[in-house]
Amino acid sequence: MKYICFLVFLAILGIAVLNVAEGAGECGRTSPDREAWKLAPCAMAAQDSNAQVSDSCCQQVKKMGQNPRCLCAVMLSNTAKSSGVKPEVAVTIPKRCNIADRPVGYKCGDYTLP
């Protein structure tokens, strides 16, 4: 009986540890590469600083910008890079969207959000 209780305890502990580890990323339980797809409307604006930023892009950036770590991780993700995103241009999108409560001065890798 002691063995069964001990095994149940270990199983519960293991599940708890896995759940904590899953939610520990920059974007919670979702990887930055997966979150990057939500910023698809920003593709042109993230490649060309002169491109107009769409309303749908601004809405997604505003939502994601509530967690600056996630926004930064998404802008620097493999998905963003393979899509042609230029991080030095992407970090300007919150400002170009006129998001008042954007994380000004937040360090994002080698870049700083204006």
The first five atom37 places (N, CA, C, CB, O) and aatype in JSON, in Angstrom:
{
  "aatype": [12, 11, 18, 9, 4, 13, 10, 19, 13, 10, 0, 9, 10, 7, 9, 0, 19, 10, 2, 19, 0, 6, 7, 0, 7, 6, 4, 7, 1, 16, 15, 14, 3, 1, 6, 0, 17, 11, 10, 0, 14, 4, 0, 12, 0, 0, 5, 3, 15, 2, 0, 5, 19, 15, 3, 15, 4, 4, 5, 5, 19, 11, 11, 12, 7, 5, 2, 14, 1, 4, 10, 4, 0, 19, 12, 10, 15, 2, 16, 0, 11, 15, 15, 7, 19, 11, 14, 6, 19, 0, 19, 16, 9, 14, 11, 1, 4, 2, 9, 0, 3, 1, 14, 19, 7, 18, 11, 4, 7, 3, 18, 16, 10, 14],
  "atom_mask": [
    [1, 1, 1, 1, 1],
    [1, 1, 1, 1, 1],
    [1, 1, 1, 1, 1],
    [1, 1, 1, 1, 1],
    [1, 1, 1, 1, 1],
    [1, 1, 1, 1, 1],
    [1, 1, 1, 1, 1],
    [1, 1, 1, 1, 1],
    [1, 1, 1, 1, 1],
    [1, 1, 1, 1, 1],
    [1, 1, 1, 1, 1],
    [1, 1, 1, 1, 1],
    [1, 1, 1, 1, 1],
    [1, 1, 1, 0, 1],
    [1, 1, 1, 1, 1],
    [1, 1, 1, 1, 1],
    [1, 1, 1, 1, 1],
    [1, 1, 1, 1, 1],
    [1, 1, 1, 1, 1],
    [1, 1, 1, 1, 1],
    [1, 1, 1, 1, 1],
    [1, 1, 1, 1, 1],
    [1, 1, 1, 0, 1],
    [1, 1, 1, 1, 1],
    [1, 1, 1, 0, 1],
    [1, 1, 1, 1, 1],
    [1, 1, 1, 1, 1],
    [1, 1, 1, 0, 1],
    [1, 1, 1, 1, 1],
    [1, 1, 1, 1, 1],
    [1, 1, 1, 1, 1],
    [1, 1, 1, 1, 1],
    [1, 1, 1, 1, 1],
    [1, 1, 1, 1, 1],
    [1, 1, 1, 1, 1],
    [1, 1, 1, 1, 1],
    [1, 1, 1, 1, 1],
    [1, 1, 1, 1, 1],
    [1, 1, 1, 1, 1],
    [1, 1, 1, 1, 1],
    [1, 1, 1, 1, 1],
    [1, 1, 1, 1, 1],
    [1, 1, 1, 1, 1],
    [1, 1, 1, 1, 1],
    [1, 1, 1, 1, 1],
    [1, 1, 1, 1, 1],
    [1, 1, 1, 1, 1],
    [1, 1, 1, 1, 1],
    [1, 1, 1, 1, 1],
    [1, 1, 1, 1, 1],
    [1, 1, 1, 1, 1],
    [1, 1, 1, 1, 1],
    [1, 1, 1, 1, 1],
    [1, 1, 1, 1, 1],
    [1, 1, 1, 1, 1],
    [1, 1, 1, 1, 1],
    [1, 1, 1, 1, 1],
    [1, 1, 1, 1, 1],
    [1, 1, 1, 1, 1],
    [1, 1, 1, 1, 1],
    [1, 1, 1, 1, 1],
    [1, 1, 1, 1, 1],
    [1, 1, 1, 1, 1],
    [1, 1, 1, 1, 1],
    [1, 1, 1, 0, 1],
    [1, 1, 1, 1, 1],
    [1, 1, 1, 1, 1],
    [1, 1, 1, 1, 1],
    [1, 1, 1, 1, 1],
    [1, 1, 1, 1, 1],
    [1, 1, 1, 1, 1],
    [1, 1, 1, 1, 1],
    [1, 1, 1, 1, 1],
    [1, 1, 1, 1, 1],
    [1, 1, 1, 1, 1],
    [1, 1, 1, 1, 1],
    [1, 1, 1, 1, 1],
    [1, 1, 1, 1, 1],
    [1, 1, 1, 1, 1],
    [1, 1, 1, 1, 1],
    [1, 1, 1, 1, 1],
    [1, 1, 1, 1, 1],
    [1, 1, 1, 1, 1],
    [1, 1, 1, 0, 1],
    [1, 1, 1, 1, 1],
    [1, 1, 1, 1, 1],
    [1, 1, 1, 1, 1],
    [1, 1, 1, 1, 1],
    [1, 1, 1, 1, 1],
    [1, 1, 1, 1, 1],
    [1, 1, 1, 1, 1],
    [1, 1, 1, 1, 1],
    [1, 1, 1, 1, 1],
    [1, 1, 1, 1, 1],
    [1, 1, 1, 1, 1],
    [1, 1, 1, 1, 1],
    [1, 1, 1, 1, 1],
    [1, 1, 1, 1, 1],
    [1, 1, 1, 1, 1],
    [1, 1, 1, 1, 1],
    [1, 1, 1, 1, 1],
    [1, 1, 1, 1, 1],
    [1, 1, 1, 1, 1],
    [1, 1, 1, 1, 1],
    [1, 1, 1, 0, 1],
    [1, 1, 1, 1, 1],
    [1, 1, 1, 1, 1],
    [1, 1, 1, 1, 1],
    [1, 1, 1, 0, 1],
    [1, 1, 1, 1, 1],
    [1, 1, 1, 1, 1],
    [1, 1, 1, 1, 1],
    [1, 1, 1, 1, 1],
    [1, 1, 1, 1, 1]
  ],
  "atom_positions": [
    [[0.83, -1.2, 0.0], [0.0, 0.0, 0.0], [0.87, 1.26, 0.0], [-0.94, 0.0, 1.22], [0.54, 2.26, -0.64]],
    [[1.99, 1.19, 0.74], [2.89, 2.34, 0.76], [3.46, 2.6, -0.64], [4.04, 2.12, 1.77], [3.61, 3.75, -1.05]],
    [[3.76, 1.52, -1.36], [4.3, 1.65, -2.71], [3.3, 2.35, -3.64], [4.65, 0.28, -3.28], [3.69, 3.22, -4.42]],
    [[2.04, 1.98, -3.54], [1.01, 2.56, -4.4], [0.86, 4.05, -4.1], [-0.34, 1.83, -4.21], [0.79, 4.87, -5.02]],
    [[0.81, 4.4, -2.83], [0.7, 5.81, -2.45], [1.91, 6.6, -2.94], [0.55, 5.95, -0.92], [1.77, 7.72, -3.43]],
    [[3.08, 6.02, -2.81], [4.3, 6.68, -3.25], [4.29, 6.88, -4.77], [5.54, 5.88, -2.83], [4.66, 7.95, -5.25]],
    [[3.87, 5.86, -5.52], [3.8, 5.96, -6.98], [2.77, 7.01, -7.41], [3.45, 4.6, -7.59], [3.02, 7.77, -8.35]],
    [[1.63, 7.06, -6.73], [0.61, 8.06, -7.05], [1.17, 9.46, -6.78], [-0.68, 7.82, -6.22], [0.97, 10.38, -7.57]],
    [[1.88, 9.61, -5.66], [2.5, 10.89, -5.32], [3.49, 11.32, -6.41], [3.21, 10.81, -3.95], [3.49, 12.47, -6.84]],
    [[4.34, 10.38, -6.85], [5.31, 10.69, -7.9], [4.62, 11.07, -9.21], [6.24, 9.5, -8.12], [5.06, 11.98, -9.91]],
    [[3.55, 10.38, -9.54], [2.82, 10.67, -10.77], [2.22, 12.08, -10.7], [1.69, 9.63, -11.0], [2.32, 12.83, -11.68]],
    [[1.63, 12.45, -9.59], [1.05, 13.78, -9.42], [2.13, 14.84, -9.48], [0.27, 13.88, -8.1], [1.96, 15.88, -10.11]],
    [[3.24, 14.58, -8.82], [4.36, 15.51, -8.83], [4.91, 15.7, -10.25], [5.48, 15.01, -7.88], [5.2, 16.82, -10.67]],
    [[5.03, 14.61, -10.98], [5.52, 14.68, -12.36], [4.61, 15.49, -13.25], [0.0, 0.0, 0.0], [5.08, 16.28, -14.07]],
    [[3.31, 15.31, -13.11], [2.34, 16.07, -13.9], [2.43, 17.55, -13.55], [0.9, 15.54, -13.65], [2.4, 18.4, -14.44]],
    [[2.55, 17.86, -12.27], [2.66, 19.25, -11.84], [3.92, 19.9, -12.4], [2.66, 19.34, -10.3], [3.87, 21.05, -12.85]],
    [[5.03, 19.2, -12.38], [6.28, 19.74, -12.9], [6.16, 19.97, -14.41], [7.45, 18.79, -12.6], [6.63, 21.0, -14.9]],
    [[5.56, 19.06, -15.13], [5.4, 19.22, -16.58], [4.52, 20.42, -16.9], [4.8, 17.95, -17.19], [4.8, 21.16, -17.84]],
    [[3.46, 20.62, -16.14], [2.57, 21.74, -16.39], [3.27, 23.07, -16.13], [1.32, 21.64, -15.52], [3.07, 24.02, -16.88]],
    [[4.08, 23.14, -15.09], [4.81, 24.36, -14.8], [5.83, 24.62, -15.9], [5.51, 24.27, -13.43], [5.96, 25.76, -16.35]],
    [[6.53, 23.59, -16.33], [7.54, 23.76, -17.37], [6.92, 24.22, -18.68], [8.3, 22.45, -17.58], [7.51, 25.02, -19.41]],
    [[5.73, 23.71, -18.99], [5.06, 24.09, -20.23], [4.7, 25.56, -20.24], [3.81, 23.26, -20.43], [4.81, 26.22, -21.27]],
    [[4.27, 26.1, -19.1], [3.82, 27.47, -19.02], [4.94, 28.45, -18.73], [0.0, 0.0, 0.0], [4.68, 29.62, -18.48]],
    [[6.18, 28.0, -18.75], [7.29, 28.83, -18.34], [7.93, 29.63, -19.48], [8.33, 27.99, -17.7], [8.85, 30.41, -19.23]],
    [[7.46, 29.46, -20.71], [8.07, 30.16, -21.84], [7.68, 31.62, -21.89], [0.0, 0.0, 0.0], [6.84, 32.09, -21.12]],
    [[8.3, 32.35, -22.81], [8.03, 33.78, -22.96], [6.57, 34.06, -23.27], [8.9, 34.36, -24.06], [6.03, 35.08, -22.86]],
    [[5.94, 33.14, -23.99], [4.54, 33.32, -24.4], [3.62, 32.33, -23.69], [4.41, 33.15, -25.92], [2.59, 31.93, -24.24]],
    [[3.98, 31.95, -22.49], [3.16, 30.99, -21.75], [3.29, 29.6, -22.32], [0.0, 0.0, 0.0], [4.4, 29.11, -22.5]],
    [[2.18, 28.97, -22.59], [2.19, 27.59, -23.09], [2.4, 27.49, -24.59], [0.9, 26.91, -22.72], [2.54, 26.39, -25.13]],
    [[2.42, 28.62, -25.27], [2.57, 28.63, -26.72], [3.98, 29.09, -27.07], [1.52, 29.54, -27.39], [4.51, 30.01, -26.45]],
    [[4.59, 28.45, -28.05], [5.95, 28.83, -28.45], [5.91, 30.15, -29.23], [6.6, 27.72, -29.29], [4.91, 30.45, -29.88]],
    [[6.99, 30.93, -29.16], [7.05, 32.16, -29.96], [6.88, 31.89, -31.45], [8.38, 32.88, -29.72], [6.29, 32.71, -32.16]],
    [[7.38, 30.76, -31.94], [7.21, 30.44, -33.36], [5.74, 30.27, -33.72], [7.97, 29.17, -33.71], [5.31, 30.66, -34.81]],
    [[4.98, 29.7, -32.82], [3.54, 29.52, -33.08], [2.8, 30.86, -32.97], [2.94, 28.5, -32.08], [1.9, 31.14, -33.76]],
    [[3.21, 31.67, -31.99], [2.59, 32.99, -31.82], [2.89, 33.89, -33.02], [3.09, 33.66, -30.52], [2.1, 34.78, -33.35]],
    [[4.03, 33.67, -33.67], [4.42, 34.51, -34.81], [3.37, 34.5, -35.91], [5.76, 34.03, -35.37], [3.22, 35.49, -36.62]],
    [[2.67, 33.4, -36.06], [1.65, 33.32, -37.11], [0.53, 34.33, -36.89], [1.06, 31.92, -37.18], [-0.13, 34.74, -37.84]],
    [[0.32, 34.74, -35.63], [-0.72, 35.73, -35.35], [-0.34, 37.1, -35.9], [-0.97, 35.83, -33.83], [-1.2, 37.96, -36.11]],
    [[0.96, 37.29, -36.14], [1.41, 38.57, -36.66], [1.58, 38.57, -38.17], [2.71, 38.96, -36.0], [2.28, 39.42, -38.73]],
    [[0.95, 37.61, -38.83], [1.01, 37.54, -40.3], [0.58, 38.85, -40.96], [0.13, 36.4, -40.8], [1.16, 39.23, -41.98]],
    [[-0.44, 39.57, -40.42], [-0.82, 40.83, -41.04], [0.29, 41.9, -41.0], [-2.06, 41.37, -40.37], [0.19, 42.93, -41.66]],
    [[1.34, 41.64, -40.21], [2.44, 42.59, -40.07], [3.61, 42.3, -41.0], [2.92, 42.6, -38.64], [4.63, 42.99, -40.94]],
    [[3.48, 41.29, -41.84], [4.61, 40.82, -42.64], [5.3, 41.94, -43.42], [4.15, 39.75, -43.6], [6.52, 42.09, -43.33]],
    [[4.56, 42.71, -44.17], [5.18, 43.78, -44.98], [5.76, 44.88, -44.09], [4.15, 44.38, -45.95], [6.85, 45.38, -44.34]],
    [[5.03, 45.24, -43.05], [5.48, 46.3, -42.15], [6.74, 45.9, -41.38], [4.38, 46.67, -41.17], [7.49, 46.76, -40.94]],
    [[6.96, 44.6, -41.21], [8.13, 44.11, -40.48], [9.34, 43.95, -41.38], [7.8, 42.79, -39.82], [10.44, 43.64, -40.92]],
    [[9.14, 44.18, -42.68], [10.25, 44.08, -43.65], [10.65, 45.45, -44.2], [9.85, 43.15, -44.8], [11.78, 45.65, -44.64]],
    [[9.7, 46.39, -44.17], [9.93, 47.69, -44.78], [9.4, 48.78, -43.84], [9.24, 47.78, -46.18], [8.2, 48.84, -43.57]],
    [[10.29, 49.62, -43.36], [9.88, 50.66, -42.4], [8.97, 51.71, -43.03], [11.11, 51.34, -41.82], [8.34, 52.49, -42.32]],
    [[8.9, 51.75, -44.36], [8.02, 52.7, -45.04], [6.66, 52.11, -45.37], [8.68, 53.18, -46.32], [5.76, 52.84, -45.81]],
    [[6.49, 50.82, -45.16], [5.2, 50.17, -45.45], [4.17, 50.59, -44.42], [5.35, 48.62, -45.46], [4.47, 50.78, -43.24]],
    [[2.93, 50.73, -44.89], [1.85, 51.07, -43.98], [1.55, 49.89, -43.07], [0.58, 51.5, -44.76], [1.59, 48.74, -43.51]],
    [[1.26, 50.17, -41.8], [0.93, 49.13, -40.84], [-0.59, 49.0, -40.79], [1.52, 49.44, -39.41], [-1.29, 49.97, -40.52]],
    [[-1.1, 47.8, -41.05], [-2.55, 47.59, -41.1], [-3.17, 47.62, -39.7], [-2.87, 46.25, -41.77], [-2.49, 47.42, -38.69]],
    [[-4.47, 47.88, -39.67], [-5.19, 47.89, -38.39], [-5.14, 46.52, -37.73], [-6.64, 48.31, -38.6], [-5.0, 46.43, -36.51]],
    [[-5.26, 45.45, -38.52], [-5.23, 44.11, -37.93], [-3.86, 43.81, -37.35], [-5.6, 43.04, -38.99], [-3.76, 43.13, -36.33]],
    [[-2.81, 44.3, -37.97], [-1.46, 44.14, -37.41], [-1.38, 44.87, -36.07], [-0.38, 44.68, -38.39], [-0.93, 44.31, -35.07]],
    [[-1.81, 46.1, -36.05], [-1.75, 46.9, -34.82], [-2.55, 46.26, -33.68], [-2.27, 48.32, -35.08], [-2.12, 46.28, -32.53]],
    [[-3.71, 45.7, -34.01], [-4.51, 45.03, -32.98], [-3.75, 43.86, -32.39], [-5.85, 44.55, -33.57], [-3.75, 43.68, -31.17]],
    [[-3.12, 43.06, -33.22], [-2.37, 41.89, -32.73], [-1.14, 42.33, -31.93], [-1.94, 40.99, -33.91], [-0.84, 41.74, -30.9]],
    [[-0.44, 43.35, -32.4], [0.75, 43.83, -31.7], [0.36, 44.41, -30.35], [1.5, 44.89, -32.55], [1.05, 44.2, -29.35]],
    [[-0.75, 45.15, -30.31], [-1.21, 45.72, -29.04], [-1.53, 44.6, -28.04], [-2.46, 46.6, -29.27], [-1.17, 44.68, -26.86]],
    [[-2.21, 43.58, -28.52], [-2.56, 42.45, -27.66], [-1.3, 41.73, -27.18], [-3.5, 41.47, -28.41], [-1.15, 41.46, -25.98]],
    [[-0.41, 41.42, -28.09], [0.81, 40.69, -27.75], [1.77, 41.57, -26.93], [1.52, 40.2, -29.03], [2.54, 41.06, -26.11]],
    [[1.71, 42.87, -27.15], [2.58, 43.8, -26.43], [2.29, 43.91, -24.95], [0.0, 0.0, 0.0], [3.08, 44.49, -24.21]],
    [[1.17, 43.35, -24.51], [0.88, 43.32, -23.08], [1.89, 42.43, -22.35], [-0.54, 42.81, -22.83], [2.06, 42.54, -21.14]],
    [[2.56, 41.57, -23.1], [3.65, 40.74, -22.59], [4.87, 41.03, -23.45], [3.27, 39.2, -22.6], [5.1, 40.34, -24.44]],
    [[5.67, 42.05, -23.09], [6.82, 42.43, -23.92], [7.8, 41.3, -24.19], [7.54, 43.57, -23.27], [8.4, 41.24, -25.26]],
    [[7.98, 40.39, -23.23], [8.89, 39.26, -23.44], [8.4, 38.4, -24.6], [9.0, 38.4, -22.15], [9.2, 37.93, -25.41]],
    [[7.11, 38.18, -24.67], [6.54, 37.37, -25.74], [6.68, 38.1, -27.07], [5.05, 37.05, -25.46], [7.11, 37.51, -28.06]],
    [[6.32, 39.38, -27.1], [6.42, 40.15, -28.34], [7.84, 40.13, -28.87], [5.96, 41.61, -28.11], [8.07, 39.96, -30.07]],
    [[8.8, 40.3, -27.99], [10.2, 40.29, -28.37], [10.59, 38.91, -28.91], [11.1, 40.67, -27.18], [11.23, 38.81, -29.96]],
    [[10.22, 37.86, -28.2], [10.56, 36.5, -28.62], [9.95, 36.18, -29.98], [10.07, 35.48, -27.57], [10.57, 35.5, -30.8]],
    [[8.75, 36.68, -30.23], [8.09, 36.45, -31.52], [8.84, 37.18, -32.63], [6.61, 36.92, -31.47], [9.06, 36.62, -33.71]],
    [[9.24, 38.42, -32.38], [9.94, 39.2, -33.39], [11.3, 38.59, -33.74], [10.13, 40.63, -32.91], [11.8, 38.77, -34.85]],
    [[11.89, 37.87, -32.8], [13.2, 37.25, -33.02], [13.1, 35.75, -33.3], [14.09, 37.48, -31.81], [14.12, 35.07, -33.38]],
    [[11.89, 35.24, -33.45], [11.68, 33.8, -33.63], [12.18, 33.31, -34.98], [10.21, 33.46, -33.47], [12.38, 34.08, -35.91]],
    [[12.37, 32.01, -35.06], [12.78, 31.39, -36.33], [11.72, 31.59, -37.41], [13.04, 29.88, -36.12], [12.05, 31.79, -38.58]],
    [[10.46, 31.55, -37.01], [9.37, 31.75, -37.97], [9.45, 33.16, -38.56], [8.0, 31.53, -37.3], [9.3, 33.34, -39.77]],
    [[9.68, 34.14, -37.7], [9.79, 35.52, -38.19], [10.99, 35.66, -39.12], [9.92, 36.5, -37.0], [10.89, 36.27, -40.18]],
    [[12.12, 35.11, -38.71], [13.33, 35.21, -39.54], [13.11, 34.56, -40.91], [14.52, 34.55, -38.84], [13.47, 35.13, -41.94]],
    [[12.53, 33.37, -40.91], [12.32, 32.66, -42.18], [11.27, 33.35, -43.05], [11.91, 31.22, -41.92], [11.2, 33.09, -44.25]],
    [[10.47, 34.22, -42.46], [9.46, 34.96, -43.22], [10.01, 36.27, -43.76], [8.25, 35.23, -42.35], [9.29, 37.03, -44.42]],
    [[11.27, 36.53, -43.47], [11.9, 37.75, -43.98], [11.75, 38.96, -43.08], [0.0, 0.0, 0.0], [12.04, 40.08, -43.49]],
    [[11.31, 38.75, -41.84], [11.16, 39.85, -40.9], [12.54, 40.41, -40.56], [10.42, 39.39, -39.61], [13.48, 39.65, -40.29]],
    [[12.65, 41.72, -40.57], [13.88, 42.4, -40.15], [13.64, 42.9, -38.74], [14.26, 43.59, -41.13], [12.84, 43.81, -38.53]],
    [[14.33, 42.31, -37.75], [14.07, 42.7, -36.36], [14.19, 44.2, -36.11], [15.02, 41.96, -35.44], [13.42, 44.76, -35.33]],
    [[15.15, 44.84, -36.77], [15.34, 46.29, -36.56], [14.14, 47.09, -37.06], [16.61, 46.76, -37.27], [13.91, 48.21, -36.6]],
    [[13.38, 46.53, -38.0], [12.16, 47.17, -38.5], [10.96, 46.72, -37.67], [11.94, 46.83, -40.0], [10.09, 47.53, -37.35]],
    [[10.92, 45.45, -37.32], [9.79, 44.9, -36.55], [9.62, 45.61, -35.21], [9.98, 43.4, -36.32], [8.49, 45.84, -34.78]],
    [[10.72, 45.96, -34.55], [10.61, 46.61, -33.24], [9.99, 48.0, -33.32], [11.98, 46.7, -32.58], [9.6, 48.57, -32.3]],
    [[9.91, 48.55, -34.52], [9.3, 49.88, -34.68], [7.79, 49.83, -34.85], [9.91, 50.59, -35.87], [7.12, 50.86, -34.79]],
    [[7.25, 48.64, -35.05], [5.81, 48.53, -35.32], [4.94, 49.07, -34.18], [5.44, 47.08, -35.57], [4.0, 49.8, -34.47]],
    [[5.21, 48.77, -32.9], [4.35, 49.34, -31.85], [4.3, 50.87, -31.91], [4.84, 48.9, -30.47], [3.24, 51.46, -31.7]],
    [[5.42, 51.51, -32.2], [5.44, 52.98, -32.32], [4.68, 53.42, -33.57], [6.9, 53.5, -32.37], [3.93, 54.39, -33.52]],
    [[4.88, 52.71, -34.68], [4.19, 53.06, -35.92], [2.69, 52.86, -35.8], [4.73, 52.21, -37.07], [1.92, 53.48, -36.53]],
    [[2.26, 52.01, -34.87], [0.83, 51.8, -34.6], [0.29, 52.83, -33.61], [0.59, 50.39, -34.06], [-0.9, 52.84, -33.31]],
    [[1.16, 53.7, -33.13], [0.78, 54.71, -32.12], [0.18, 54.08, -30.87], [-0.22, 55.69, -32.72], [-0.78, 54.6, -30.3]],
    [[0.75, 52.96, -30.43], [0.29, 52.3, -29.22], [0.86, 53.07, -28.03], [0.73, 50.78, -29.18], [2.07, 53.07, -27.79]],
    [[-0.02, 53.73, -27.3], [0.4, 54.62, -26.22], [1.12, 53.88, -25.08], [-0.79, 55.35, -25.67], [2.1, 54.37, -24.54]],
    [[0.62, 52.71, -24.74], [1.2, 51.98, -23.59], [2.2, 50.91, -24.03], [0.09, 51.32, -22.77], [2.34, 49.88, -23.38]],
    [[2.9, 51.16, -25.14], [3.9, 50.22, -25.63], [5.1, 50.21, -24.67], [4.35, 50.58, -27.08], [5.33, 51.18, -23.95]],
    [[5.84, 49.12, -24.67], [6.98, 49.01, -23.74], [8.23, 49.76, -24.25], [7.34, 47.53, -23.51], [9.21, 49.14, -24.64]],
    [[8.18, 51.1, -24.23], [9.27, 51.94, -24.73], [10.55, 51.62, -23.94], [8.91, 53.45, -24.61], [10.54, 51.56, -22.71]],
    [[11.65, 51.43, -24.67], [12.93, 51.18, -24.04], [13.19, 49.73, -23.7], [0.0, 0.0, 0.0], [14.26, 49.4, -23.18]],
    [[12.22, 48.86, -23.98], [12.4, 47.43, -23.66], [13.48, 46.85, -24.57], [11.05, 46.65, -23.83], [13.42, 47.02, -25.79]],
    [[14.45, 46.18, -23.97], [15.53, 45.53, -24.74], [15.02, 44.24, -25.33], [16.77, 45.26, -23.87], [14.5, 43.37, -24.64]],
    [[15.19, 44.14, -26.64], [14.75, 42.96, -27.37], [15.96, 42.43, -28.13], [13.55, 43.29, -28.34], [16.18, 42.79, -29.28]],
    [[16.73, 41.58, -27.5], [17.97, 41.11, -28.09], [18.91, 42.29, -28.26], [0.0, 0.0, 0.0], [19.21, 42.98, -27.29]],
    [[19.39, 42.51, -29.47], [20.28, 43.64, -29.76], [19.52, 44.93, -30.05], [21.17, 43.31, -30.94], [20.13, 45.95, -30.36]],
    [[18.19, 44.88, -29.95], [17.36, 46.01, -30.34], [16.61, 46.56, -29.13], [16.37, 45.6, -31.44], [16.4, 45.86, -28.14]],
    [[16.22, 47.82, -29.23], [15.44, 48.47, -28.17], [14.16, 49.0, -28.79], [16.26, 49.63, -27.48], [14.18, 49.66, -29.83]],
    [[13.03, 48.7, -28.14], [11.74, 49.18, -28.65], [11.66, 50.7, -28.49], [10.56, 48.5, -27.92], [11.83, 51.21, -27.38]],
    [[11.39, 51.42, -29.59], [11.3, 52.88, -29.52], [9.98, 53.33, -28.91], [11.47, 53.49, -30.91], [9.74, 54.53, -28.78]]
  ]
}
